[in-house]
């Protein structure tokens, strides 16, 4: 991974975890927070830091809004983020009748639709 591709906040979270064993997720709050968390997920996936990869998935899963589900599913697919993918599918299933999910439904893969219907 080329660290210059990522924000300073994302690199700092990774380095703090590698060297101190802690995750400072305060940078995930605020306007830029979700984007930084996505970068941490990408970075942890690229450099193979499983705990940080899972942590970022959980944080994103817990913080997502209905209008973000399509983007989050794309991110999950791109990075093989199964925790995030599963959380998105649960949220879609729970809010199937909302306008946000109705708009997203035609863009879901057949596999995702089947998984939602089986829940």
N, C-alpha and C positions, 0 to 999 in steps of 0.2 A: 504494500500500500504506500502511496505517496502522500505523506501527511499534509502537504501544502494544498491538497484537494479538499481538505476539511477545515471547518472553522476552528479557531483557537479553543472555543468552549468544548467542542467534541474531543479534540486531542487532549485537552487538560483532563477531562473525565477519564479517558482511557489511561493516560499516564498515572493519574492518581490511583486508579484501580490497580495497575500493574505494580507500582512501587509501594503503595500504602495499604492496598487491600480494601479500600473503601470506595463507595460510589457517592459522589456529591451531585445529587440530582436537582439541586436548587437552580442550576442553569437550564433545566427543562421547563421552568416556569416562565411566564411572560410571553410577549409577542413572538420571540424567536425560539422559544423553548422547544416546541414540537419539532421544528426543523433540526435543532441541535440533537435531539433525541434520535431522530431518523439517521443523522450522520453517525452517531455513536453506534447504532445498530449496524449500519453499513461497515464502519471501521472495525467493529468487533467481529463481524462476519469475515471480513477480508484477512484480518491478522489472527483469526481463530482464538478468540477469547470467549469460551462458551458461557461463563457466568454473566459477563457484561452483555453479551448477545441476548441472553434470556431476560436479563433485567430490563434492557431497552424495549424488548417486545412487550413485557408485562406493563411497563409504564405507558407505552403507546396504547395498548389495549384498554387500559383503565381510563385514559384521558380522551379517547376519541369521541367525536360527535357523529351523528348520523350522516351529515353531509360529507364527512371525510372517509366513509367506508370504502368507496371505490378506490381512492388513492391508497388507503392502508392495505387493501387486498393486493393491489399492484406491487407495493413495497414488499409485502409478505412473500409474494410469488418470486419476485426478483432475488430475494435473499434467503429463500427456503426457510422462512420464519414461521414455523408451524404453530407456535403459541399465538402469534398475532393473527394468523389466518383463522385459527379456530375461534378466537375471541370475536373476530369480525363476523363470522358465520353465525355465531350465537346471537350477536346483536341484530343482525339482519333478520334472523328468524323471529326474534322477540318483537320486532317492529315492522313486520311484513306489510302492515296496512298503512304505513306512513307514506306521505308523498316522496320523501327522500329515498326510501327503499323501493317504492314503485318505479321511480325513475332509474334506479340502479339495476333493477331486476333483468331487463333485456340484455344488459352488458355482462351479466354473470355467466361463467362457464357452465356447461351442463353438469359437470362434476360438482360445482359449488351449489347449484340449484338442488341437485339430488341430496347432497349432504344437509342442506337446510330443511328439506322436506322430511328427512328421516329423523330430525330432532324433535 
